Amino acid sequence: MDRSLYIAMSGAKQTLLSQSANANNLANTQTTGFKTDLEQFRSRPVTGAGFPSRVYAMNEKPGVDLSHGAMQTTGGDLDVAINGEGYLAVQGADGKEAYTRAGDLRVTPEGFLQTGAGLKVLGQDGPITVQPAEKVTIGSDGTISIIPLGSGNATTQIEVGRIKLVKAESVNLEKLNDGLLHAKDGKPVQANADVRLAQGVLEGSNVNALSAMVDMIELARNFELQTKVMKNVDENAAAGAKLMQM
């Protein structure tokens, strides 16, 4: 009895965790540059003396789907998308360098160039700052040029920085709880001059909403099945106890 109850209980617990990850994917179908989190189940034996006959379910995160999302033309001066492979370098909440393909940029009142999520965009020498300007232009190599506000000359452009663009193998990156990609070795990835940007374009989420909905229904059914097993085990245990009393 205890074996059946343990297996069903661990399966129900891990199904809830998987459902949470799937719901997060579904909630980010419209998030710029979002990458789908992948989940999988497997059975593991319980270790220890007298326990090899028992197993438990384990939900694990094998990685992230790094395929590209659909490109959406916006025409915005501060909207950029990676053209092909590569990532934008940003400063995470912990102050360390991280990577994203979300190019919905903006300039704060303090002059910092940030993503739509409020992360500072990095250049070769740290966070990029942009002074008040009449027009901002971001080149395909990440170079940021502006026409200063009140300059009186609409043809005079000043280069104020260059976005750090990197390229790394997917096996060397991992997605952490902040939703950003980080180098597994913890060291900043070197800038790559081959990475190119497209201005006035945004990359959408790569979440397949239909597939996520199907997964949600399947996980809900699995959870219901596991709770039924636990209920049946409890009923059988109660019936067995009555027989023993007789």
Secondary structure, DSSP 8 states (H G I E B T S, - for coil): -HHHHHHHHHHHHHHHHHHHHHHHHHHTTTSTT--EEEEEEEEEE--STT-TT-EEEEEEEEEEE-----EEE---TTBEEESSS-EEEEE-TTSSEEEE---BEEE-TT-BEEETTS-EEEETTEE-B---EEEEEE-TTSEEEEEETT-S-TT--EEEEE--EE---GGGEEE-TTS-EEETTSS---B-TT--EEETEEE-----HHHHHHHHHHHHHHHHHHHHHHHHHHHHHHHHHHHHH-
